[in-house]
Amino acid sequence: MILYNVTTKILPEVHEEWLQWMNTVHVPDVMKTGYFTGFRLCKLDKHDDDDEELTYVFQYTTNTREDLNRYLNEHAPALREDVVKKFKDKFFAFRTVMEVMSEG
């Protein structure tokens, strides 16, 4: 299994709008591509962090790297552009890919 992580830092003043839009528009659009088997949304626990930005991680699961590559080539550019158009300079995102080696 492959995990595709999208880590996003979002400014507090657009946080609620962004989270609502991600859950009702963006994530459903990503899932409709058919390349992912599921997703998880996590919020970074910042109890000792002075950073005002909020940090979230969307973890999408896919069975193969080939499926992820197809998503990245066929769908990701347009879906990323939608986020940029809507939230411009109010967020910063980076992506990582991990292969699940074992689970308990």
Biopython code that builds the backbone (N, CA, C, O; Angstrom):
import numpy as np
from Bio.PDB.StructureBuilder import StructureBuilder

atoms = [
    (1, "MET", "N", (0.850, -1.179, 0.000)),
    (1, "MET", "CA", (0.000, 0.000, 0.000)),
    (1, "MET", "C", (0.891, 1.236, 0.000)),
    (1, "MET", "O", (1.966, 1.250, 0.599)),
    (2, "ILE", "N", (0.420, 2.264, -0.682)),
    (2, "ILE", "CA", (1.127, 3.539, -0.772)),
    (2, "ILE", "C", (0.304, 4.604, -0.059)),
    (2, "ILE", "O", (-0.911, 4.689, -0.238)),
    (3, "LEU", "N", (0.986, 5.425, 0.761)),
    (3, "LEU", "CA", (0.359, 6.584, 1.405)),
    (3, "LEU", "C", (0.857, 7.841, 0.711)),
    (3, "LEU", "O", (2.061, 8.066, 0.587)),
    (4, "TYR", "N", (-0.080, 8.647, 0.267)),
    (4, "TYR", "CA", (0.228, 9.945, -0.330)),
    (4, "TYR", "C", (-0.213, 10.986, 0.687)),
    (4, "TYR", "O", (-1.407, 11.163, 0.928)),
    (5, "ASN", "N", (0.759, 11.674, 1.284)),
    (5, "ASN", "CA", (0.492, 12.659, 2.335)),
    (5, "ASN", "C", (0.551, 14.066, 1.770)),
    (5, "ASN", "O", (1.496, 14.428, 1.069)),
    (6, "VAL", "N", (-0.461, 14.848, 2.079)),
    (6, "VAL", "CA", (-0.451, 16.271, 1.742)),
    (6, "VAL", "C", (-0.548, 17.022, 3.064)),
    (6, "VAL", "O", (-1.594, 17.037, 3.713)),
    (7, "THR", "N", (0.565, 17.646, 3.451)),
    (7, "THR", "CA", (0.636, 18.400, 4.694)),
    (7, "THR", "C", (0.402, 19.864, 4.374)),
    (7, "THR", "O", (1.057, 20.422, 3.493)),
    (8, "THR", "N", (-0.527, 20.489, 5.084)),
    (8, "THR", "CA", (-0.903, 21.872, 4.799)),
    (8, "THR", "C", (-0.899, 22.693, 6.072)),
    (8, "THR", "O", (-1.450, 22.289, 7.095)),
    (9, "LYS", "N", (-0.264, 23.858, 5.990)),
    (9, "LYS", "CA", (-0.337, 24.862, 7.055)),
    (9, "LYS", "C", (-1.274, 25.946, 6.542)),
    (9, "LYS", "O", (-1.080, 26.484, 5.452)),
    (10, "ILE", "N", (-2.294, 26.259, 7.337)),
    (10, "ILE", "CA", (-3.324, 27.204, 6.915)),
    (10, "ILE", "C", (-3.459, 28.314, 7.949)),
    (10, "ILE", "O", (-3.395, 28.059, 9.152)),
    (11, "LEU", "N", (-3.646, 29.543, 7.483)),
    (11, "LEU", "CA", (-3.806, 30.670, 8.392)),
    (11, "LEU", "C", (-5.139, 30.595, 9.127)),
    (11, "LEU", "O", (-6.144, 30.178, 8.551)),
    (12, "PRO", "N", (-5.152, 30.996, 10.392)),
    (12, "PRO", "CA", (-6.378, 30.892, 11.203)),
    (12, "PRO", "C", (-7.581, 31.630, 10.616)),
    (12, "PRO", "O", (-8.712, 31.167, 10.764)),
    (13, "GLU", "N", (-7.362, 32.762, 9.955)),
    (13, "GLU", "CA", (-8.511, 33.537, 9.474)),
    (13, "GLU", "C", (-9.290, 32.853, 8.352)),
    (13, "GLU", "O", (-10.438, 33.222, 8.100)),
    (14, "VAL", "N", (-8.701, 31.867, 7.671)),
    (14, "VAL", "CA", (-9.432, 31.135, 6.631)),
    (14, "VAL", "C", (-9.568, 29.654, 6.973)),
    (14, "VAL", "O", (-10.053, 28.861, 6.166)),
    (15, "HIS", "N", (-9.143, 29.300, 8.154)),
    (15, "HIS", "CA", (-9.108, 27.901, 8.571)),
    (15, "HIS", "C", (-10.456, 27.189, 8.410)),
    (15, "HIS", "O", (-10.525, 26.137, 7.775)),
    (16, "GLU", "N", (-11.517, 27.750, 8.976)),
    (16, "GLU", "CA", (-12.806, 27.067, 8.934)),
    (16, "GLU", "C", (-13.342, 26.947, 7.515)),
    (16, "GLU", "O", (-13.861, 25.896, 7.139)),
    (17, "GLU", "N", (-13.224, 28.013, 6.722)),
    (17, "GLU", "CA", (-13.667, 27.965, 5.329)),
    (17, "GLU", "C", (-12.870, 26.923, 4.546)),
    (17, "GLU", "O", (-13.438, 26.142, 3.784)),
    (18, "TRP", "N", (-11.547, 26.918, 4.741)),
    (18, "TRP", "CA", (-10.676, 25.968, 4.051)),
    (18, "TRP", "C", (-11.048, 24.531, 4.410)),
    (18, "TRP", "O", (-11.187, 23.686, 3.526)),
    (19, "LEU", "N", (-11.209, 24.251, 5.702)),
    (19, "LEU", "CA", (-11.516, 22.892, 6.144)),
    (19, "LEU", "C", (-12.860, 22.426, 5.584)),
    (19, "LEU", "O", (-12.983, 21.287, 5.131)),
    (20, "GLN", "N", (-13.855, 23.293, 5.614)),
    (20, "GLN", "CA", (-15.166, 22.970, 5.048)),
    (20, "GLN", "C", (-15.054, 22.665, 3.558)),
    (20, "GLN", "O", (-15.610, 21.678, 3.076)),
    (21, "TRP", "N", (-14.330, 23.519, 2.830)),
    (21, "TRP", "CA", (-14.174, 23.330, 1.390)),
    (21, "TRP", "C", (-13.398, 22.058, 1.079)),
    (21, "TRP", "O", (-13.753, 21.324, 0.157)),
    (22, "MET", "N", (-12.348, 21.796, 1.837)),
    (22, "MET", "CA", (-11.560, 20.577, 1.612)),
    (22, "MET", "C", (-12.432, 19.341, 1.795)),
    (22, "MET", "O", (-12.366, 18.414, 0.989)),
    (23, "ASN", "N", (-13.248, 19.318, 2.847)),
    (23, "ASN", "CA", (-14.069, 18.147, 3.147)),
    (23, "ASN", "C", (-15.261, 17.970, 2.216)),
    (23, "ASN", "O", (-15.704, 16.843, 1.993)),
    (24, "THR", "N", (-15.790, 19.066, 1.668)),
    (24, "THR", "CA", (-16.999, 18.954, 0.845)),
    (24, "THR", "C", (-16.735, 19.042, -0.656)),
    (24, "THR", "O", (-17.566, 18.610, -1.456)),
    (25, "VAL", "N", (-15.579, 19.601, -1.046)),
    (25, "VAL", "CA", (-15.286, 19.767, -2.475)),
    (25, "VAL", "C", (-14.001, 19.038, -2.864)),
    (25, "VAL", "O", (-14.031, 18.115, -3.677)),
    (26, "HIS", "N", (-12.882, 19.450, -2.288)),
    (26, "HIS", "CA", (-11.584, 18.958, -2.765)),
    (26, "HIS", "C", (-11.384, 17.451, -2.550)),
    (26, "HIS", "O", (-11.077, 16.724, -3.495)),
    (27, "VAL", "N", (-11.558, 16.990, -1.320)),
    (27, "VAL", "CA", (-11.336, 15.559, -1.055)),
    (27, "VAL", "C", (-12.310, 14.693, -1.864)),
    (27, "VAL", "O", (-11.877, 13.692, -2.434)),
    (28, "PRO", "N", (-13.598, 15.030, -1.940)),
    (28, "PRO", "CA", (-14.472, 14.235, -2.805)),
    (28, "PRO", "C", (-14.000, 14.227, -4.268)),
    (28, "PRO", "O", (-14.097, 13.200, -4.940)),
    (29, "ASP", "N", (-13.492, 15.364, -4.763)),
    (29, "ASP", "CA", (-12.968, 15.399, -6.132)),
    (29, "ASP", "C", (-11.756, 14.485, -6.290)),
    (29, "ASP", "O", (-11.626, 13.791, -7.298)),
    (30, "VAL", "N", (-10.873, 14.484, -5.297)),
    (30, "VAL", "CA", (-9.709, 13.592, -5.338)),
    (30, "VAL", "C", (-10.172, 12.136, -5.347)),
    (30, "VAL", "O", (-9.676, 11.331, -6.135)),
    (31, "MET", "N", (-11.105, 11.801, -4.489)),
    (31, "MET", "CA", (-11.569, 10.418, -4.390)),
    (31, "MET", "C", (-12.315, 9.975, -5.650)),
    (31, "MET", "O", (-12.265, 8.800, -6.015)),
    (32, "LYS", "N", (-13.008, 10.906, -6.320)),
    (32, "LYS", "CA", (-13.736, 10.570, -7.552)),
    (32, "LYS", "C", (-12.814, 10.159, -8.691)),
    (32, "LYS", "O", (-13.269, 9.561, -9.666)),
    (33, "THR", "N", (-11.532, 10.468, -8.585)),
    (33, "THR", "CA", (-10.606, 10.074, -9.650)),
    (33, "THR", "C", (-10.485, 8.560, -9.743)),
    (33, "THR", "O", (-10.118, 8.031, -10.793)),
    (34, "GLY", "N", (-10.788, 7.858, -8.657)),
    (34, "GLY", "CA", (-10.750, 6.405, -8.671)),
    (34, "GLY", "C", (-9.397, 5.789, -8.366)),
    (34, "GLY", "O", (-9.262, 4.566, -8.368)),
    (35, "TYR", "N", (-8.396, 6.612, -8.104)),
    (35, "TYR", "CA", (-7.052, 6.083, -7.872)),
    (35, "TYR", "C", (-6.757, 5.792, -6.406)),
    (35, "TYR", "O", (-5.743, 5.164, -6.101)),
    (36, "PHE", "N", (-7.613, 6.231, -5.499)),
    (36, "PHE", "CA", (-7.361, 6.041, -4.078)),
    (36, "PHE", "C", (-8.411, 5.122, -3.465)),
    (36, "PHE", "O", (-9.571, 5.117, -3.877)),
    (37, "THR", "N", (-7.983, 4.349, -2.476)),
    (37, "THR", "CA", (-8.878, 3.412, -1.807)),
    (37, "THR", "C", (-9.470, 3.989, -0.526)),
    (37, "THR", "O", (-10.428, 3.442, 0.020)),
    (38, "GLY", "N", (-8.902, 5.091, -0.049)),
    (38, "GLY", "CA", (-9.401, 5.733, 1.155)),
    (38, "GLY", "C", (-8.564, 6.940, 1.503)),
    (38, "GLY", "O", (-7.569, 7.237, 0.843)),
    (39, "PHE", "N", (-8.979, 7.636, 2.554)),
    (39, "PHE", "CA", (-8.212, 8.793, 3.010)),
    (39, "PHE", "C", (-8.410, 8.956, 4.512)),
    (39, "PHE", "O", (-9.338, 8.408, 5.106)),
    (40, "ARG", "N", (-7.517, 9.718, 5.094)),
    (40, "ARG", "CA", (-7.569, 10.046, 6.522)),
    (40, "ARG", "C", (-7.178, 11.512, 6.649)),
    (40, "ARG", "O", (-6.273, 11.980, 5.958)),
    (41, "LEU", "N", (-7.855, 12.228, 7.526)),
    (41, "LEU", "CA", (-7.520, 13.615, 7.827)),
    (41, "LEU", "C", (-6.992, 13.668, 9.251)),
    (41, "LEU", "O", (-7.639, 13.177, 10.176)),
    (42, "CYS", "N", (-5.823, 14.260, 9.425)),
    (42, "CYS", "CA", (-5.212, 14.399, 10.751)),
    (42, "CYS", "C", (-4.899, 15.868, 10.993)),
    (42, "CYS", "O", (-4.575, 16.610, 10.066)),
    (43, "LYS", "N", (-5.003, 16.277, 12.256)),
    (43, "LYS", "CA", (-4.627, 17.634, 12.660)),
    (43, "LYS", "C", (-3.427, 17.517, 13.581)),
    (43, "LYS", "O", (-3.424, 16.703, 14.504)),
    (44, "LEU", "N", (-2.415, 18.323, 13.334)),
    (44, "LEU", "CA", (-1.224, 18.315, 14.164)),
    (44, "LEU", "C", (-1.572, 18.828, 15.555)),
    (44, "LEU", "O", (-2.189, 19.884, 15.695)),
    (45, "ASP", "N", (-1.181, 18.093, 16.573)),
    (45, "ASP", "CA", (-1.375, 18.499, 17.963)),
    (45, "ASP", "C", (-0.289, 19.512, 18.295)),
    (45, "ASP", "O", (0.891, 19.166, 18.340)),
    (46, "LYS", "N", (-0.676, 20.749, 18.526)),
    (46, "LYS", "CA", (0.288, 21.836, 18.700)),
    (46, "LYS", "C", (0.280, 22.376, 20.115)),
    (46, "LYS", "O", (0.436, 23.584, 20.292)),
    (47, "HIS", "N", (0.112, 21.570, 21.102)),
    (47, "HIS", "CA", (-0.059, 22.100, 22.455)),
    (47, "HIS", "C", (1.147, 22.869, 22.969)),
    (47, "HIS", "O", (0.994, 23.682, 23.880)),
    (48, "ASP", "N", (2.337, 22.649, 22.428)),
    (48, "ASP", "CA", (3.523, 23.392, 22.863)),
    (48, "ASP", "C", (4.112, 24.261, 21.749)),
    (48, "ASP", "O", (5.239, 24.742, 21.867)),
    (49, "ASP", "N", (3.358, 24.461, 20.679)),
    (49, "ASP", "CA", (3.869, 25.175, 19.509)),
    (49, "ASP", "C", (3.309, 26.598, 19.487)),
    (49, "ASP", "O", (2.103, 26.788, 19.644)),
    (50, "ASP", "N", (4.170, 27.595, 19.296)),
    (50, "ASP", "CA", (3.735, 28.995, 19.239)),
    (50, "ASP", "C", (3.302, 29.426, 17.843)),
    (50, "ASP", "O", (2.795, 30.535, 17.674)),
    (51, "ASP", "N", (3.488, 28.585, 16.854)),
    (51, "ASP", "CA", (3.137, 28.908, 15.473)),
    (51, "ASP", "C", (1.629, 29.122, 15.372)),
    (51, "ASP", "O", (0.854, 28.270, 15.806)),
    (52, "GLU", "N", (1.205, 30.250, 14.804)),
    (52, "GLU", "CA", (-0.227, 30.539, 14.730)),
    (52, "GLU", "C", (-0.923, 29.743, 13.635)),
    (52, "GLU", "O", (-2.135, 29.544, 13.708)),
    (53, "GLU", "N", (-0.197, 29.283, 12.630)),
    (53, "GLU", "CA", (-0.815, 28.511, 11.567)),
    (53, "GLU", "C", (-1.231, 27.135, 12.084)),
    (53, "GLU", "O", (-0.582, 26.561, 12.959)),
    (54, "LEU", "N", (-2.310, 26.628, 11.532)),
    (54, "LEU", "CA", (-2.794, 25.295, 11.874)),
    (54, "LEU", "C", (-2.262, 24.323, 10.827)),
    (54, "LEU", "O", (-2.155, 24.670, 9.651)),
    (55, "THR", "N", (-1.933, 23.120, 11.249)),
    (55, "THR", "CA", (-1.348, 22.145, 10.339)),
    (55, "THR", "C", (-2.223, 20.904, 10.267)),
    (55, "THR", "O", (-2.612, 20.335, 11.287)),
    (56, "TYR", "N", (-2.526, 20.495, 9.025)),
    (56, "TYR", "CA", (-3.326, 19.308, 8.756)),
    (56, "TYR", "C", (-2.578, 18.407, 7.787)),
    (56, "TYR", "O", (-1.771, 18.866, 6.978)),
    (57, "VAL", "N", (-2.866, 17.107, 7.889)),
    (57, "VAL", "CA", (-2.310, 16.137, 6.953)),
    (57, "VAL", "C", (-3.468, 15.312, 6.391)),
    (57, "VAL", "O", (-4.236, 14.705, 7.137)),
    (58, "PHE", "N", (-3.574, 15.303, 5.075)),
    (58, "PHE", "CA", (-4.486, 14.391, 4.393)),
    (58, "PHE", "C", (-3.641, 13.215, 3.944)),
    (58, "PHE", "O", (-2.640, 13.400, 3.253)),
    (59, "GLN", "N", (-4.030, 12.011, 4.326)),
    (59, "GLN", "CA", (-3.334, 10.800, 3.906)),
    (59, "GLN", "C", (-4.268, 10.018, 2.992)),
    (59, "GLN", "O", (-5.316, 9.533, 3.417)),
    (60, "TYR", "N", (-3.870, 9.907, 1.739)),
    (60, "TYR", "CA", (-4.639, 9.138, 0.769)),
    (60, "TYR", "C", (-3.951, 7.793, 0.578)),
    (60, "TYR", "O", (-2.724, 7.737, 0.489)),
    (61, "THR", "N", (-4.722, 6.709, 0.512)),
    (61, "THR", "CA", (-4.143, 5.389, 0.306)),
    (61, "THR", "C", (-4.453, 4.896, -1.105)),
    (61, "THR", "O", (-5.549, 5.093, -1.631)),
    (62, "THR", "N", (-3.472, 4.261, -1.687)),
    (62, "THR", "CA", (-3.620, 3.651, -3.001)),
    (62, "THR", "C", (-2.879, 2.325, -2.995)),
    (62, "THR", "O", (-1.951, 2.127, -2.211)),
    (63, "ASN", "N", (-3.284, 1.433, -3.858)),
    (63, "ASN", "CA", (-2.676, 0.098, -3.856)),
    (63, "ASN", "C", (-1.300, 0.059, -4.499)),
    (63, "ASN", "O", (-0.450, -0.732, -4.091)),
    (64, "THR", "N", (-1.066, 0.903, -5.501)),
    (64, "THR", "CA", (0.194, 0.819, -6.234)),
    (64, "THR", "C", (0.771, 2.204, -6.520)),
    (64, "THR", "O", (0.050, 3.200, -6.563)),
    (65, "ARG", "N", (2.063, 2.240, -6.708)),
    (65, "ARG", "CA", (2.729, 3.488, -7.103)),
    (65, "ARG", "C", (2.251, 3.917, -8.498)),
    (65, "ARG", "O", (2.187, 5.111, -8.794)),
    (66, "GLU", "N", (1.925, 2.963, -9.333)),
    (66, "GLU", "CA", (1.431, 3.281, -10.678)),
    (66, "GLU", "C", (0.113, 4.057, -10.603)),
    (66, "GLU", "O", (-0.093, 5.009, -11.356)),
    (67, "ASP", "N", (-0.777, 3.649, -9.695)),
    (67, "ASP", "CA", (-2.033, 4.393, -9.519)),
    (67, "ASP", "C", (-1.755, 5.812, -9.047)),
    (67, "ASP", "O", (-2.371, 6.762, -9.530)),
    (68, "LEU", "N", (-0.832, 5.959, -8.106)),
    (68, "LEU", "CA", (-0.478, 7.296, -7.633)),
    (68, "LEU", "C", (0.104, 8.131, -8.769)),
    (68, "LEU", "O", (-0.253, 9.299, -8.924)),
    (69, "ASN", "N", (0.992, 7.545, -9.560)),
    (69, "ASN", "CA", (1.591, 8.282, -10.680)),
    (69, "ASN", "C", (0.532, 8.727, -11.682)),
    (69, "ASN", "O", (0.597, 9.840, -12.205)),
    (70, "ARG", "N", (-0.440, 7.865, -11.950)),
    (70, "ARG", "CA", (-1.520, 8.258, -12.868)),
    (70, "ARG", "C", (-2.302, 9.440, -12.295)),
    (70, "ARG", "O", (-2.615, 10.390, -13.013)),
    (71, "TYR", "N", (-2.613, 9.377, -11.006)),
    (71, "TYR", "CA", (-3.303, 10.499, -10.373)),
    (71, "TYR", "C", (-2.470, 11.776, -10.486)),
    (71, "TYR", "O", (-2.985, 12.825, -10.871)),
    (72, "LEU", "N", (-1.191, 11.684, -10.153)),
    (72, "LEU", "CA", (-0.314, 12.862, -10.183)),
    (72, "LEU", "C", (-0.209, 13.459, -11.573)),
    (72, "LEU", "O", (-0.138, 14.680, -11.717)),
    (73, "ASN", "N", (-0.197, 12.623, -12.593)),
    (73, "ASN", "CA", (-0.078, 13.111, -13.968)),
    (73, "ASN", "C", (-1.393, 13.592, -14.559)),
    (73, "ASN", "O", (-1.425, 14.586, -15.284)),
    (74, "GLU", "N", (-2.478, 12.891, -14.253)),
    (74, "GLU", "CA", (-3.759, 13.165, -14.916)),
    (74, "GLU", "C", (-4.660, 14.153, -14.170)),
    (74, "GLU", "O", (-5.441, 14.867, -14.799)),
    (75, "HIS", "N", (-4.561, 14.203, -12.835)),
    (75, "HIS", "CA", (-5.538, 14.971, -12.058)),
    (75, "HIS", "C", (-4.948, 16.003, -11.104)),
    (75, "HIS", "O", (-5.541, 17.061, -10.895)),
    (76, "ALA", "N", (-3.804, 15.711, -10.533)),
    (76, "ALA", "CA", (-3.257, 16.566, -9.470)),
    (76, "ALA", "C", (-3.049, 18.020, -9.893)),
    (76, "ALA", "O", (-3.397, 18.917, -9.125)),
    (77, "PRO", "N", (-2.498, 18.296, -11.080)),
    (77, "PRO", "CA", (-2.267, 19.722, -11.412)),
    (77, "PRO", "C", (-3.541, 20.571, -11.365)),
    (77, "PRO", "O", (-3.524, 21.666, -10.802)),
    (78, "ALA", "N", (-4.623, 20.097, -11.934)),
    (78, "ALA", "CA", (-5.874, 20.874, -11.943)),
    (78, "ALA", "C", (-6.461, 20.993, -10.542)),
    (78, "ALA", "O", (-6.954, 22.058, -10.169)),
    (79, "LEU", "N", (-6.414, 19.910, -9.756)),
    (79, "LEU", "CA", (-6.969, 19.952, -8.405)),
    (79, "LEU", "C", (-6.147, 20.872, -7.504)),
    (79, "LEU", "O", (-6.707, 21.576, -6.664)),
    (80, "ARG", "N", (-4.840, 20.870, -7.671)),
    (80, "ARG", "CA", (-3.993, 21.788, -6.898)),
    (80, "ARG", "C", (-4.288, 23.237, -7.282)),
    (80, "ARG", "O", (-4.331, 24.117, -6.422)),
    (81, "GLU", "N", (-4.486, 23.472, -8.554)),
    (81, "GLU", "CA", (-4.775, 24.833, -9.020)),
    (81, "GLU", "C", (-6.084, 25.350, -8.428)),
    (81, "GLU", "O", (-6.199, 26.537, -8.123)),
    (82, "ASP", "N", (-7.066, 24.473, -8.263)),
    (82, "ASP", "CA", (-8.333, 24.871, -7.632)),
    (82, "ASP", "C", (-8.095, 25.402, -6.217)),
    (82, "ASP", "O", (-8.688, 26.405, -5.819)),
    (83, "VAL", "N", (-7.228, 24.729, -5.460)),
    (83, "VAL", "CA", (-6.932, 25.162, -4.095)),
    (83, "VAL", "C", (-6.218, 26.511, -4.119)),
    (83, "VAL", "O", (-6.533, 27.402, -3.331)),
    (84, "VAL", "N", (-5.260, 26.653, -5.027)),
    (84, "VAL", "CA", (-4.503, 27.910, -5.128)),
    (84, "VAL", "C", (-5.432, 29.066, -5.493)),
    (84, "VAL", "O", (-5.327, 30.148, -4.915)),
    (85, "LYS", "N", (-6.332, 28.853, -6.438)),
    (85, "LYS", "CA", (-7.270, 29.908, -6.835)),
    (85, "LYS", "C", (-8.142, 30.347, -5.666)),
    (85, "LYS", "O", (-8.412, 31.536, -5.495)),
    (86, "LYS", "N", (-8.577, 29.388, -4.869)),
    (86, "LYS", "CA", (-9.506, 29.698, -3.782)),
    (86, "LYS", "C", (-8.813, 30.308, -2.570)),
    (86, "LYS", "O", (-9.366, 31.207, -1.937)),
    (87, "PHE", "N", (-7.600, 29.831, -2.231)),
    (87, "PHE", "CA", (-6.962, 30.253, -0.980)),
    (87, "PHE", "C", (-5.619, 30.956, -1.170)),
    (87, "PHE", "O", (-4.974, 31.315, -0.186)),
    (88, "LYS", "N", (-5.197, 31.155, -2.385)),
    (88, "LYS", "CA", (-4.008, 31.927, -2.752)),
    (88, "LYS", "C", (-2.848, 31.791, -1.775)),
    (88, "LYS", "O", (-2.274, 30.710, -1.643)),
    (89, "ASP", "N", (-2.502, 32.861, -1.098)),
    (89, "ASP", "CA", (-1.319, 32.880, -0.229)),
    (89, "ASP", "C", (-1.663, 32.625, 1.240)),
    (89, "ASP", "O", (-0.903, 33.018, 2.125)),
    (90, "LYS", "N", (-2.779, 31.981, 1.506)),
    (90, "LYS", "CA", (-3.221, 31.719, 2.882)),
    (90, "LYS", "C", (-2.771, 30.349, 3.397)),
    (90, "LYS", "O", (-3.069, 29.986, 4.534)),
    (91, "PHE", "N", (-2.059, 29.595, 2.569)),
    (91, "PHE", "CA", (-1.640, 28.264, 2.972)),
    (91, "PHE", "C", (-0.292, 27.914, 2.338)),
    (91, "PHE", "O", (0.168, 28.556, 1.393)),
    (92, "PHE", "N", (0.310, 26.885, 2.890)),
    (92, "PHE", "CA", (1.524, 26.289, 2.334)),
    (92, "PHE", "C", (1.336, 24.784, 2.421)),
    (92, "PHE", "O", (0.936, 24.266, 3.463)),
    (93, "ALA", "N", (1.621, 24.082, 1.337)),
    (93, "ALA", "CA", (1.456, 22.625, 1.341)),
    (93, "ALA", "C", (2.693, 21.949, 0.775)),
    (93, "ALA", "O", (3.365, 22.473, -0.112)),
    (94, "PHE", "N", (2.973, 20.765, 1.317)),
    (94, "PHE", "CA", (4.001, 19.919, 0.713)),
    (94, "PHE", "C", (3.516, 18.484, 0.753)),
    (94, "PHE", "O", (2.661, 18.116, 1.559)),
    (95, "ARG", "N", (4.081, 17.684, -0.133)),
    (95, "ARG", "CA", (3.610, 16.320, -0.318)),
    (95, "ARG", "C", (4.734, 15.320, -0.105)),
    (95, "ARG", "O", (5.885, 15.585, -0.451)),
    (96, "THR", "N", (4.394, 14.171, 0.465)),
    (96, "THR", "CA", (5.335, 13.077, 0.632)),
    (96, "THR", "C", (4.632, 11.776, 0.265)),
    (96, "THR", "O", (3.406, 11.673, 0.319)),
    (97, "VAL", "N", (5.431, 10.793, -0.105)),
    (97, "VAL", "CA", (4.913, 9.479, -0.460)),
    (97, "VAL", "C", (5.628, 8.448, 0.401)),
    (97, "VAL", "O", (6.850, 8.484, 0.543)),
    (98, "MET", "N", (4.857, 7.530, 0.974)),
    (98, "MET", "CA", (5.433, 6.465, 1.788)),
    (98, "MET", "C", (4.856, 5.122, 1.365)),
    (98, "MET", "O", (3.683, 5.014, 1.009)),
    (99, "GLU", "N", (5.695, 4.118, 1.413)),
    (99, "GLU", "CA", (5.248, 2.746, 1.197)),
    (99, "GLU", "C", (5.021, 2.106, 2.568)),
    (99, "GLU", "O", (5.899, 2.143, 3.430)),
    (100, "VAL", "N", (3.847, 1.527, 2.760)),
    (100, "VAL", "CA", (3.557, 0.846, 4.024)),
    (100, "VAL", "C", (4.279, -0.501, 3.989)),
    (100, "VAL", "O", (4.048, -1.321, 3.101)),
    (101, "MET", "N", (5.145, -0.710, 4.958)),
    (101, "MET", "CA", (5.926, -1.939, 5.008)),
    (101, "MET", "C", (5.265, -3.011, 5.865)),
    (101, "MET", "O", (5.367, -4.198, 5.552)),
    (102, "SER", "N", (4.592, -2.614, 6.937)),
    (102, "SER", "CA", (3.837, -3.555, 7.765)),
    (102, "SER", "C", (2.823, -2.780, 8.588)),
    (102, "SER", "O", (2.975, -1.579, 8.807)),
    (103, "GLU", "N", (1.801, -3.466, 9.037)),
    (103, "GLU", "CA", (0.760, -2.864, 9.864)),
    (103, "GLU", "C", (0.422, -3.807, 11.003)),
    (103, "GLU", "O", (0.655, -5.013, 10.914)),
    (104, "GLY", "N", (-0.118, -3.263, 12.053)),
    (104, "GLY", "CA", (-0.506, -4.104, 13.181)),
    (104, "GLY", "C", (-1.978, -4.051, 13.430)),
    (104, "GLY", "O", (-2.473, -4.704, 14.348)),
]
sb = StructureBuilder()
sb.init_structure("model")
sb.init_model(0)
sb.init_chain("A")
sb.init_seg("    ")
for serial, (resi, resn, name, xyz) in enumerate(atoms, 1):
    if name == "N":
        sb.init_residue(resn, " ", resi, " ")
    sb.init_atom(name, np.array(xyz, "f"), 0.0, 1.0, " ", f" {name:<3s}", serial, name[0])
structure = sb.get_structure()
